[in-house]
Amino acid sequence: MGFEREDRHALLRVRADEYVRVALESATKPYPVYAMFIATDDGPYPTHRQAHPAFYGSFDWHSCVEMHWVAVRLLRMFPEETPGEWARSTLDQLLTPDHLEQELAFFQEPQHRGWERPYGWGWLLTLAYELVTWDDPDARRWWSALEPLAYDLEHALAEWLPKLTYPVRSGVHSNSAFSLSRSYDYALRRAEHGDRHLLDAINDAAIRWFEGDTEYPAHYEPSGSDFLSAALCEAEMMGKVFPEHRFLPWLDRFLPGLAAGQPAAIFHPATVTDASDGQIAHLHGLNISRAWAMTQLADRLPADDPRRAPLLASAEWQATAALPQVSGSDYMVEHWLAVYAVLLLAN
């Protein structure tokens, strides 16, 4: 089996039911939980579920948003292959106006204005885009409830990006390029409907930060808790920002060894020694997110480009190493890994 887009979609069709079930179980599992808030007095303090009645499960807020997206994306792509009644009923219980008003109120508290920025914001806008572009009566209702929170984070992101002098080039949540990429489709749709403020902020930031990058030192990757490749995330993002005639020479300068499978460090699956360790477990996500970025790069290259074959071969190799961990593995993996599997296979 190859690893072109149609091959990835065929594999996802087979696994769609499994992935939706994992997502729904995780999104409604309240414990264990990594609760975060900034205290400004002696309390009493709300529980995580009280503060986040829509996104309380999946160990932490951004993972819960991700699992909502997994369910929505697969319901939309494969309505006959997924547990639709269960999924729609669960999303109906979670994505209510009251619940989303409470979520918005949390982010509007001054001490929480930067909470989950930028990673969780990017995934929230990914979910928003999925809902607003789906012609489905349930999706329209869920989008109506989510819309105020999406607009609030959209404007906060557009205001923050010009202030961020330097990008964050990490392999974890703070990575700037990945969060811009997650926000991009939503921003593009808003621009198509007459509001360019977020799209312009994203494009301006990406060009300001990354246009001059050359010979990126990807041979130093990965770090011990990475679930993203800083090099590949940046390349994937610039493939969205630049038209082909600017992107191809930029990529030549940025990662000049791709056609030869270099640097080898990003072409070989990372080794995971303990999936019960939440940080080491990130490396399963690194393998899948690398595969996603590589397939996206391959899709943007001309059919005869010598970089396509090694990118797709490595993507399949790394996906094969990590996809079996999406379900039936340790909860430190299972509460989030499905989102990267769907990101890879659905695009």
BELWO-V903661 format. One record per helix or strand. SS is the DSSP state (a for helix, b for strand). FROM is the first residue (numbers start at 1). TO is the last residue. If there is no record, write none. Layout:
BEGIN
ss->[SS | SS]
from->[FROM | FROM]
to->[TO | TO]
END
This chain:
BEGIN
ss->[a | a | a | a | a | a | a | a | a | a | a | a | a | a | a | a | a | a | a]
from->[5 | 48 | 61 | 84 | 97 | 110 | 119 | 137 | 176 | 197 | 218 | 230 | 244 | 258 | 264 | 282 | 307 | 331 | 337]
to->[27 | 51 | 77 | 94 | 108 | 112 | 132 | 161 | 192 | 210 | 220 | 241 | 254 | 260 | 267 | 300 | 325 | 334 | 346]
END
